[in-house]
Amino acid sequence: MSDHEQADETGADTEADATDAEAVEADEQDGDAAGLQDADFVRIAYTIRTLDDGQVIDTTDEETAEEADIDTDEYDFEPRIIAVGAGHVFATVEDALIGAEVGDEGTVEIPATEAFGEYDPDEVETVKADKIGEDERYPGAQIQIDGRQGRLETIIGGRARVDFNHPLAGEDLEYDYEILEIIEDRGQKAQGLLGMYLQEEPEVRIETVEEDEEVPADDEDGEPETETVEKDVLYIEASPGMQMNQQWMFQKQQVAQDLMDRLDLDRVVIEEVIEGGGMGGLGGMMGGMGGAGAGDIEDALEDVDVDADELAEELEDVEADEA
């Protein structure tokens, strides 16, 4: 083989080796992407402020909330579990989380257009004052008219001026965050998702149950067969707060479906727990008097000034009129 041929072969081998190395590296990157990815569950601590004046509008830190004069008795201030890519945080923040690692901290600026929208003067409208409740007729009141949430600016005579813009419309935001841990346990993931929807994390458990299920026969004339299958079931203990939460009452089907889709569950069961030691037993319902006995009825009639003869005459008159 000539020197020229050897050089050509050596060059071809070098190019092939380089191509193979690049392919392996690409496969490794595709198969094992570094850091957080879509659908990962993560616990984060965060504080959101307005960029203009630094007003705290949401935080997971109780000390920060106290400094901002936020009522700390009404809410629990602790890090939240979110699902990356599920829309639980602003899109700009999700972009920052992709590829990040546990322990990473950062600050993301969110323009108004990606937060709560620009301020729209056309969303300030004049409405009839009688659409506003008596107790809400003062400047600054948060009111609801025809299904729309707004803030009452002024009220004069029979007319009211209402701003239907979001309270943070036109505000650029600053989002400080710290990634605390990646969540692998499905029970914790379920609690985190419920916390996003309900602002509380009820008690949950996941159990695998066995059920008999009919499956079609191999041929059209054959009898259906029964086989035992395993199903993963999420049990949620309904808290008093959940039972009073209108959003939960109207959207529980959608929430349950989201839980099943994201956590690979077959069923969601809501358990209502009723503790003992409450009010005494209820009487029977026969007779329409709540179970009151004859003696109770007689006692009640004695307390009413009714003349039996007059009552009988009135009943006879009514029957005669109807006839």
BALOBA-1460 file (C-alpha; in Angstrom, 3 decimals):
// residues 323
<rec num="1" residu="m" x="0.000" y="0.000" z="0.000"/>
<rec num="2" residu="s" x="1.377" y="3.377" z="-0.964"/>
<rec num="3" residu="d" x="1.976" y="6.190" z="1.510"/>
<rec num="4" residu="h" x="-0.882" y="8.108" z="-0.101"/>
<rec num="5" residu="e" x="-3.303" y="5.202" z="0.330"/>
<rec num="6" residu="q" x="-2.233" y="4.697" z="3.953"/>
<rec num="7" residu="a" x="-2.838" y="8.400" z="4.681"/>
<rec num="8" residu="d" x="-6.310" y="8.226" z="3.141"/>
<rec num="9" residu="e" x="-7.199" y="5.137" z="5.200"/>
<rec num="10" residu="t" x="-5.864" y="6.678" z="8.399"/>
<rec num="11" residu="g" x="-7.916" y="9.825" z="7.782"/>
<rec num="12" residu="a" x="-11.056" y="7.806" z="7.152"/>
<rec num="13" residu="d" x="-10.547" y="5.840" z="10.388"/>
<rec num="14" residu="t" x="-10.078" y="9.077" z="12.356"/>
<rec num="15" residu="e" x="-13.282" y="10.589" z="10.935"/>
<rec num="16" residu="a" x="-15.190" y="7.375" z="11.688"/>
<rec num="17" residu="d" x="-13.928" y="7.346" z="15.280"/>
<rec num="18" residu="a" x="-14.948" y="10.980" z="15.749"/>
<rec num="19" residu="t" x="-18.410" y="10.307" z="14.315"/>
<rec num="20" residu="d" x="-18.877" y="7.297" z="16.609"/>
<rec num="21" residu="a" x="-17.804" y="9.321" z="19.646"/>
<rec num="22" residu="e" x="-20.266" y="12.100" z="18.797"/>
<rec num="23" residu="a" x="-23.073" y="9.555" z="18.344"/>
<rec num="24" residu="v" x="-22.345" y="7.948" z="21.718"/>
<rec num="25" residu="e" x="-22.278" y="11.345" z="23.427"/>
<rec num="26" residu="a" x="-25.588" y="12.315" z="21.800"/>
<rec num="27" residu="d" x="-27.174" y="9.034" z="22.872"/>
<rec num="28" residu="e" x="-25.983" y="9.559" z="26.447"/>
<rec num="29" residu="q" x="-27.402" y="13.080" z="26.511"/>
<rec num="30" residu="d" x="-30.744" y="11.939" z="25.082"/>
<rec num="31" residu="g" x="-31.047" y="8.898" z="27.318"/>
<rec num="32" residu="d" x="-29.903" y="10.471" z="30.573"/>
<rec num="33" residu="a" x="-30.547" y="14.212" z="30.459"/>
<rec num="34" residu="a" x="-28.943" y="16.060" z="33.355"/>
<rec num="35" residu="g" x="-30.993" y="17.902" z="35.953"/>
<rec num="36" residu="l" x="-34.734" y="18.410" z="36.267"/>
<rec num="37" residu="q" x="-36.963" y="17.564" z="33.323"/>
<rec num="38" residu="d" x="-40.653" y="17.837" z="32.459"/>
<rec num="39" residu="a" x="-42.906" y="15.733" z="34.722"/>
<rec num="40" residu="d" x="-40.343" y="15.662" z="37.564"/>
<rec num="41" residu="f" x="-41.750" y="16.502" z="40.998"/>
<rec num="42" residu="v" x="-39.681" y="18.875" z="43.099"/>
<rec num="43" residu="r" x="-40.008" y="20.688" z="46.421"/>
<rec num="44" residu="i" x="-39.103" y="24.352" z="46.182"/>
<rec num="45" residu="a" x="-39.009" y="27.378" z="48.460"/>
<rec num="46" residu="y" x="-39.882" y="30.673" z="46.815"/>
<rec num="47" residu="t" x="-40.822" y="34.304" z="47.293"/>
<rec num="48" residu="i" x="-42.549" y="36.418" z="44.640"/>
<rec num="49" residu="r" x="-42.271" y="40.227" z="44.732"/>
<rec num="50" residu="t" x="-43.328" y="43.053" z="42.474"/>
<rec num="51" residu="l" x="-40.247" y="44.250" z="40.613"/>
<rec num="52" residu="d" x="-41.166" y="47.921" z="40.906"/>
<rec num="53" residu="d" x="-41.535" y="48.300" z="44.681"/>
<rec num="54" residu="g" x="-40.600" y="44.898" z="46.127"/>
<rec num="55" residu="q" x="-44.040" y="44.117" z="47.542"/>
<rec num="56" residu="v" x="-44.287" y="40.470" z="48.600"/>
<rec num="57" residu="i" x="-47.283" y="38.821" z="46.916"/>
<rec num="58" residu="d" x="-46.555" y="35.154" z="47.719"/>
<rec num="59" residu="t" x="-43.964" y="33.258" z="49.747"/>
<rec num="60" residu="t" x="-43.273" y="29.913" z="51.381"/>
<rec num="61" residu="d" x="-41.240" y="31.558" z="54.177"/>
<rec num="62" residu="e" x="-43.148" y="32.525" z="57.325"/>
<rec num="63" residu="e" x="-40.583" y="35.105" z="58.450"/>
<rec num="64" residu="t" x="-40.786" y="36.853" z="55.067"/>
<rec num="65" residu="a" x="-44.588" y="36.823" z="55.323"/>
<rec num="66" residu="e" x="-44.495" y="38.383" z="58.795"/>
<rec num="67" residu="e" x="-42.141" y="41.136" z="57.619"/>
<rec num="68" residu="a" x="-44.567" y="41.862" z="54.768"/>
<rec num="69" residu="d" x="-47.533" y="42.022" z="57.215"/>
<rec num="70" residu="i" x="-49.181" y="38.981" z="55.629"/>
<rec num="71" residu="d" x="-51.589" y="37.145" z="57.931"/>
<rec num="72" residu="t" x="-49.632" y="34.061" z="58.988"/>
<rec num="73" residu="d" x="-52.545" y="32.544" z="60.938"/>
<rec num="74" residu="e" x="-54.623" y="31.824" z="57.851"/>
<rec num="75" residu="y" x="-52.037" y="29.962" z="55.739"/>
<rec num="76" residu="d" x="-49.266" y="27.420" z="56.194"/>
<rec num="77" residu="f" x="-45.922" y="28.790" z="55.030"/>
<rec num="78" residu="e" x="-43.721" y="25.915" z="53.950"/>
<rec num="79" residu="p" x="-41.972" y="24.789" z="50.726"/>
<rec num="80" residu="r" x="-44.291" y="23.512" z="48.000"/>
<rec num="81" residu="i" x="-44.218" y="20.444" z="45.789"/>
<rec num="82" residu="i" x="-44.739" y="21.183" z="42.098"/>
<rec num="83" residu="a" x="-44.662" y="19.144" z="38.907"/>
<rec num="84" residu="v" x="-42.283" y="20.642" z="36.359"/>
<rec num="85" residu="g" x="-44.082" y="21.396" z="33.104"/>
<rec num="86" residu="a" x="-47.554" y="21.237" z="34.675"/>
<rec num="87" residu="g" x="-48.131" y="24.995" z="34.760"/>
<rec num="88" residu="h" x="-47.789" y="25.191" z="38.556"/>
<rec num="89" residu="v" x="-45.327" y="28.080" z="38.186"/>
<rec num="90" residu="f" x="-44.811" y="30.788" z="35.569"/>
<rec num="91" residu="a" x="-43.444" y="29.555" z="32.237"/>
<rec num="92" residu="t" x="-40.284" y="31.635" z="32.686"/>
<rec num="93" residu="v" x="-39.617" y="29.910" z="36.004"/>
<rec num="94" residu="e" x="-40.206" y="26.467" z="34.485"/>
<rec num="95" residu="d" x="-37.616" y="27.263" z="31.816"/>
<rec num="96" residu="a" x="-35.124" y="28.054" z="34.589"/>
<rec num="97" residu="l" x="-35.907" y="24.792" z="36.412"/>
<rec num="98" residu="i" x="-35.206" y="22.568" z="33.397"/>
<rec num="99" residu="g" x="-31.714" y="21.156" z="33.848"/>
<rec num="100" residu="a" x="-31.335" y="22.545" z="37.378"/>
<rec num="101" residu="e" x="-30.119" y="20.452" z="40.317"/>
<rec num="102" residu="v" x="-31.100" y="20.100" z="43.970"/>
<rec num="103" residu="g" x="-29.552" y="22.967" z="45.904"/>
<rec num="104" residu="d" x="-29.688" y="25.414" z="43.003"/>
<rec num="105" residu="e" x="-30.989" y="28.905" z="43.739"/>
<rec num="106" residu="g" x="-31.987" y="31.635" z="41.356"/>
<rec num="107" residu="t" x="-33.973" y="34.772" z="40.624"/>
<rec num="108" residu="v" x="-36.196" y="35.082" z="37.571"/>
<rec num="109" residu="e" x="-37.766" y="38.291" z="36.312"/>
<rec num="110" residu="i" x="-41.241" y="37.803" z="34.886"/>
<rec num="111" residu="p" x="-42.681" y="40.504" z="32.598"/>
<rec num="112" residu="a" x="-46.291" y="41.503" z="33.149"/>
<rec num="113" residu="t" x="-47.320" y="39.941" z="29.853"/>
<rec num="114" residu="e" x="-46.246" y="36.517" z="31.170"/>
<rec num="115" residu="a" x="-47.571" y="37.118" z="34.690"/>
<rec num="116" residu="f" x="-51.051" y="38.633" z="35.058"/>
<rec num="117" residu="g" x="-51.212" y="40.599" z="31.834"/>
<rec num="118" residu="e" x="-50.920" y="44.252" z="30.939"/>
<rec num="119" residu="y" x="-53.298" y="46.755" z="32.509"/>
<rec num="120" residu="d" x="-56.306" y="47.295" z="30.238"/>
<rec num="121" residu="p" x="-58.203" y="50.602" z="30.732"/>
<rec num="122" residu="d" x="-61.206" y="49.095" z="28.930"/>
<rec num="123" residu="e" x="-61.616" y="46.676" z="31.831"/>
<rec num="124" residu="v" x="-62.696" y="49.579" z="34.058"/>
<rec num="125" residu="e" x="-66.474" y="49.796" z="33.692"/>
<rec num="126" residu="t" x="-69.470" y="51.624" z="35.155"/>
<rec num="127" residu="v" x="-72.257" y="49.408" z="36.467"/>
<rec num="128" residu="k" x="-75.491" y="49.790" z="38.367"/>
<rec num="129" residu="a" x="-74.910" y="50.098" z="42.099"/>
<rec num="130" residu="d" x="-77.753" y="47.698" z="42.898"/>
<rec num="131" residu="k" x="-75.555" y="44.878" z="41.544"/>
<rec num="132" residu="i" x="-73.285" y="45.372" z="44.556"/>
<rec num="133" residu="g" x="-74.184" y="44.142" z="48.032"/>
<rec num="134" residu="e" x="-74.816" y="46.734" z="50.754"/>
<rec num="135" residu="d" x="-71.817" y="45.524" z="52.788"/>
<rec num="136" residu="e" x="-69.477" y="45.851" z="49.783"/>
<rec num="137" residu="r" x="-70.245" y="49.435" z="48.802"/>
<rec num="138" residu="y" x="-66.915" y="51.049" z="49.723"/>
<rec num="139" residu="p" x="-63.824" y="51.937" z="47.649"/>
<rec num="140" residu="g" x="-61.351" y="49.068" z="47.386"/>
<rec num="141" residu="a" x="-63.877" y="46.296" z="48.025"/>
<rec num="142" residu="q" x="-63.311" y="43.064" z="46.089"/>
<rec num="143" residu="i" x="-66.640" y="42.277" z="44.460"/>
<rec num="144" residu="q" x="-68.125" y="39.835" z="41.974"/>
<rec num="145" residu="i" x="-70.545" y="40.931" z="39.279"/>
<rec num="146" residu="d" x="-72.009" y="38.578" z="36.682"/>
<rec num="147" residu="g" x="-69.289" y="36.020" z="37.417"/>
<rec num="148" residu="r" x="-66.451" y="38.556" z="37.070"/>
<rec num="149" residu="q" x="-64.091" y="39.506" z="39.893"/>
<rec num="150" residu="g" x="-63.356" y="43.221" z="40.283"/>
<rec num="151" residu="r" x="-62.358" y="46.037" z="42.632"/>
<rec num="152" residu="l" x="-64.786" y="48.835" z="43.460"/>
<rec num="153" residu="e" x="-63.174" y="52.221" z="42.761"/>
<rec num="154" residu="t" x="-65.997" y="54.667" z="43.422"/>
<rec num="155" residu="i" x="-69.750" y="54.628" z="43.980"/>
<rec num="156" residu="i" x="-71.921" y="57.701" z="43.472"/>
<rec num="157" residu="g" x="-75.681" y="57.544" z="43.617"/>
<rec num="158" residu="g" x="-76.901" y="54.612" z="41.590"/>
<rec num="159" residu="r" x="-73.681" y="54.100" z="39.602"/>
<rec num="160" residu="a" x="-70.423" y="52.353" z="40.526"/>
<rec num="161" residu="r" x="-67.038" y="52.294" z="38.825"/>
<rec num="162" residu="v" x="-65.417" y="48.841" z="38.918"/>
<rec num="163" residu="d" x="-61.915" y="47.773" z="37.817"/>
<rec num="164" residu="f" x="-62.056" y="44.227" z="36.436"/>
<rec num="165" residu="n" x="-58.293" y="44.009" z="35.810"/>
<rec num="166" residu="h" x="-56.343" y="41.510" z="37.906"/>
<rec num="167" residu="p" x="-54.944" y="43.347" z="40.985"/>
<rec num="168" residu="l" x="-51.420" y="42.642" z="39.666"/>
<rec num="169" residu="a" x="-52.114" y="43.499" z="36.027"/>
<rec num="170" residu="g" x="-49.257" y="45.549" z="34.582"/>
<rec num="171" residu="e" x="-46.807" y="44.451" z="37.296"/>
<rec num="172" residu="d" x="-43.449" y="42.885" z="36.428"/>
<rec num="173" residu="l" x="-42.510" y="40.262" z="39.026"/>
<rec num="174" residu="e" x="-39.361" y="38.873" z="40.620"/>
<rec num="175" residu="y" x="-39.338" y="35.171" z="41.551"/>
<rec num="176" residu="d" x="-36.669" y="33.974" z="44.019"/>
<rec num="177" residu="y" x="-36.437" y="30.188" z="44.384"/>
<rec num="178" residu="e" x="-34.377" y="27.374" z="45.862"/>
<rec num="179" residu="i" x="-34.678" y="23.718" z="44.813"/>
<rec num="180" residu="l" x="-34.783" y="21.615" z="47.988"/>
<rec num="181" residu="e" x="-35.374" y="18.031" z="46.827"/>
<rec num="182" residu="i" x="-36.703" y="15.806" z="44.083"/>
<rec num="183" residu="i" x="-39.831" y="13.893" z="45.124"/>
<rec num="184" residu="e" x="-40.024" y="10.223" z="44.173"/>
<rec num="185" residu="d" x="-42.738" y="8.928" z="46.534"/>
<rec num="186" residu="r" x="-46.145" y="8.878" z="44.840"/>
<rec num="187" residu="g" x="-47.976" y="9.645" z="48.074"/>
<rec num="188" residu="q" x="-45.950" y="12.824" z="48.522"/>
<rec num="189" residu="k" x="-46.535" y="13.708" z="44.887"/>
<rec num="190" residu="a" x="-50.290" y="13.315" z="45.402"/>
<rec num="191" residu="q" x="-50.215" y="15.528" z="48.484"/>
<rec num="192" residu="g" x="-48.219" y="18.139" z="46.592"/>
<rec num="193" residu="l" x="-50.687" y="18.232" z="43.704"/>
<rec num="194" residu="l" x="-53.632" y="18.460" z="46.103"/>
<rec num="195" residu="g" x="-51.828" y="21.266" z="47.927"/>
<rec num="196" residu="m" x="-51.626" y="23.220" z="44.663"/>
<rec num="197" residu="y" x="-55.377" y="22.820" z="44.111"/>
<rec num="198" residu="l" x="-56.660" y="23.128" z="47.681"/>
<rec num="199" residu="q" x="-54.059" y="25.184" z="49.566"/>
<rec num="200" residu="e" x="-53.875" y="22.281" z="52.025"/>
<rec num="201" residu="e" x="-52.442" y="18.769" z="51.952"/>
<rec num="202" residu="p" x="-54.937" y="16.151" z="53.191"/>
<rec num="203" residu="e" x="-53.939" y="12.706" z="54.410"/>
<rec num="204" residu="v" x="-53.498" y="10.242" z="51.539"/>
<rec num="205" residu="r" x="-52.383" y="6.678" z="50.936"/>
<rec num="206" residu="i" x="-51.873" y="4.528" z="47.848"/>
<rec num="207" residu="e" x="-52.814" y="0.845" z="47.929"/>
<rec num="208" residu="t" x="-52.642" y="-1.887" z="45.325"/>
<rec num="209" residu="v" x="-55.852" y="-3.912" z="45.285"/>
<rec num="210" residu="e" x="-56.758" y="-7.076" z="43.402"/>
<rec num="211" residu="e" x="-60.014" y="-7.224" z="41.448"/>
<rec num="212" residu="d" x="-61.705" y="-9.762" z="39.193"/>
<rec num="213" residu="e" x="-62.206" y="-8.396" z="35.720"/>
<rec num="214" residu="e" x="-63.947" y="-9.866" z="32.697"/>
<rec num="215" residu="v" x="-61.917" y="-10.131" z="29.499"/>
<rec num="216" residu="p" x="-63.287" y="-10.994" z="26.041"/>
<rec num="217" residu="a" x="-62.897" y="-14.591" z="24.866"/>
<rec num="218" residu="d" x="-60.399" y="-15.432" z="22.150"/>
<rec num="219" residu="d" x="-63.193" y="-16.447" z="19.762"/>
<rec num="220" residu="e" x="-66.586" y="-14.840" z="19.166"/>
<rec num="221" residu="d" x="-68.585" y="-17.829" z="20.438"/>
<rec num="222" residu="g" x="-66.561" y="-18.301" z="23.605"/>
<rec num="223" residu="e" x="-67.656" y="-17.215" z="27.070"/>
<rec num="224" residu="p" x="-65.953" y="-14.140" z="28.620"/>
<rec num="225" residu="e" x="-63.150" y="-15.106" z="30.971"/>
<rec num="226" residu="t" x="-62.361" y="-13.659" z="34.376"/>
<rec num="227" residu="e" x="-58.868" y="-12.745" z="35.432"/>
<rec num="228" residu="t" x="-57.466" y="-11.098" z="38.556"/>
<rec num="229" residu="v" x="-55.847" y="-7.726" z="37.952"/>
<rec num="230" residu="e" x="-54.021" y="-5.289" z="40.210"/>
<rec num="231" residu="k" x="-55.133" y="-1.674" z="40.455"/>
<rec num="232" residu="d" x="-53.369" y="1.229" z="42.160"/>
<rec num="233" residu="v" x="-55.857" y="3.258" z="44.193"/>
<rec num="234" residu="l" x="-55.298" y="6.655" z="45.817"/>
<rec num="235" residu="y" x="-57.338" y="7.204" z="48.989"/>
<rec num="236" residu="i" x="-57.844" y="10.824" z="50.069"/>
<rec num="237" residu="e" x="-59.183" y="11.598" z="53.540"/>
<rec num="238" residu="a" x="-61.544" y="14.543" z="53.058"/>
<rec num="239" residu="s" x="-60.836" y="17.302" z="55.561"/>
<rec num="240" residu="p" x="-63.447" y="19.803" z="56.831"/>
<rec num="241" residu="g" x="-61.733" y="22.454" z="54.706"/>
<rec num="242" residu="m" x="-62.165" y="20.375" z="51.562"/>
<rec num="243" residu="q" x="-65.854" y="19.923" z="52.252"/>
<rec num="244" residu="m" x="-66.249" y="23.710" z="52.452"/>
<rec num="245" residu="n" x="-64.060" y="24.405" z="49.394"/>
<rec num="246" residu="q" x="-66.327" y="25.320" z="46.473"/>
<rec num="247" residu="q" x="-63.510" y="24.947" z="43.945"/>
<rec num="248" residu="w" x="-62.956" y="21.379" z="45.113"/>
<rec num="249" residu="m" x="-66.678" y="20.590" z="45.036"/>
<rec num="250" residu="f" x="-67.005" y="21.745" z="41.425"/>
<rec num="251" residu="q" x="-63.654" y="20.471" z="40.105"/>
<rec num="252" residu="k" x="-62.987" y="17.248" z="42.028"/>
<rec num="253" residu="q" x="-63.492" y="15.161" z="38.862"/>
<rec num="254" residu="q" x="-60.842" y="17.134" z="36.962"/>
<rec num="255" residu="v" x="-58.460" y="17.061" z="39.942"/>
<rec num="256" residu="a" x="-58.878" y="13.297" z="40.308"/>
<rec num="257" residu="q" x="-58.229" y="12.776" z="36.593"/>
<rec num="258" residu="d" x="-55.059" y="14.883" z="36.777"/>
<rec num="259" residu="l" x="-53.844" y="12.811" z="39.731"/>
<rec num="260" residu="m" x="-54.489" y="9.560" z="37.866"/>
<rec num="261" residu="d" x="-52.764" y="10.764" z="34.697"/>
<rec num="262" residu="r" x="-49.644" y="12.136" z="36.385"/>
<rec num="263" residu="l" x="-49.198" y="9.382" z="38.972"/>
<rec num="264" residu="d" x="-50.247" y="6.371" z="36.876"/>
<rec num="265" residu="l" x="-53.193" y="5.540" z="39.121"/>
<rec num="266" residu="d" x="-56.304" y="3.513" z="38.294"/>
<rec num="267" residu="r" x="-58.738" y="5.073" z="40.737"/>
<rec num="268" residu="v" x="-59.170" y="7.872" z="43.284"/>
<rec num="269" residu="v" x="-61.372" y="7.348" z="46.354"/>
<rec num="270" residu="i" x="-62.481" y="10.235" z="48.590"/>
<rec num="271" residu="e" x="-63.040" y="9.131" z="52.182"/>
<rec num="272" residu="e" x="-65.282" y="11.205" z="54.449"/>
<rec num="273" residu="v" x="-64.506" y="10.584" z="58.113"/>
<rec num="274" residu="i" x="-67.158" y="11.376" z="60.747"/>
<rec num="275" residu="e" x="-65.912" y="11.426" z="64.328"/>
<rec num="276" residu="g" x="-68.087" y="10.434" z="67.300"/>
<rec num="277" residu="g" x="-69.062" y="12.622" z="70.240"/>
<rec num="278" residu="g" x="-71.263" y="15.035" z="68.313"/>
<rec num="279" residu="m" x="-74.920" y="15.932" z="68.793"/>
<rec num="280" residu="g" x="-77.381" y="13.451" z="70.222"/>
<rec num="281" residu="g" x="-79.359" y="11.040" z="68.121"/>
<rec num="282" residu="l" x="-82.121" y="12.236" z="65.863"/>
<rec num="283" residu="g" x="-85.681" y="11.104" z="66.487"/>
<rec num="284" residu="g" x="-87.679" y="9.085" z="63.984"/>
<rec num="285" residu="m" x="-89.101" y="10.927" z="61.005"/>
<rec num="286" residu="m" x="-92.547" y="9.295" z="60.938"/>
<rec num="287" residu="g" x="-95.498" y="11.615" z="61.290"/>
<rec num="288" residu="g" x="-93.576" y="14.632" z="60.011"/>
<rec num="289" residu="m" x="-92.883" y="15.804" z="63.576"/>
<rec num="290" residu="g" x="-89.263" y="14.702" z="63.828"/>
<rec num="291" residu="g" x="-90.197" y="11.723" z="66.002"/>
<rec num="292" residu="a" x="-92.102" y="13.722" z="68.587"/>
<rec num="293" residu="g" x="-94.266" y="11.478" z="70.758"/>
<rec num="294" residu="a" x="-97.969" y="11.952" z="71.546"/>
<rec num="295" residu="g" x="-97.129" y="13.506" z="74.894"/>
<rec num="296" residu="d" x="-94.854" y="16.053" z="73.221"/>
<rec num="297" residu="i" x="-97.594" y="17.007" z="70.760"/>
<rec num="298" residu="e" x="-100.156" y="17.422" z="73.552"/>
<rec num="299" residu="d" x="-97.716" y="19.592" z="75.524"/>
<rec num="300" residu="a" x="-97.094" y="21.724" z="72.471"/>
<rec num="301" residu="l" x="-100.821" y="22.178" z="71.807"/>
<rec num="302" residu="e" x="-101.385" y="23.233" z="75.387"/>
<rec num="303" residu="d" x="-98.953" y="26.123" z="74.843"/>
<rec num="304" residu="v" x="-100.973" y="27.357" z="71.848"/>
<rec num="305" residu="d" x="-104.126" y="29.393" z="72.364"/>
<rec num="306" residu="v" x="-106.473" y="27.350" z="70.137"/>
<rec num="307" residu="d" x="-110.204" y="26.797" z="70.687"/>
<rec num="308" residu="a" x="-111.063" y="23.282" z="69.525"/>
<rec num="309" residu="d" x="-114.717" y="24.149" z="68.665"/>
<rec num="310" residu="e" x="-113.665" y="27.168" z="66.596"/>
<rec num="311" residu="l" x="-111.029" y="25.108" z="64.788"/>
<rec num="312" residu="a" x="-113.625" y="22.400" z="63.948"/>
<rec num="313" residu="e" x="-116.044" y="25.006" z="62.587"/>
<rec num="314" residu="e" x="-113.303" y="26.552" z="60.411"/>
<rec num="315" residu="l" x="-112.412" y="23.147" z="58.981"/>
<rec num="316" residu="e" x="-116.089" y="22.454" z="58.176"/>
<rec num="317" residu="d" x="-116.360" y="25.813" z="56.399"/>
<rec num="318" residu="v" x="-113.245" y="25.044" z="54.326"/>
<rec num="319" residu="e" x="-114.610" y="21.614" z="53.315"/>
<rec num="320" residu="a" x="-117.936" y="23.154" z="52.348"/>
<rec num="321" residu="d" x="-116.228" y="25.789" z="50.184"/>
<rec num="322" residu="e" x="-114.133" y="23.124" z="48.441"/>
<rec num="323" residu="a" x="-117.263" y="21.040" z="47.764"/>
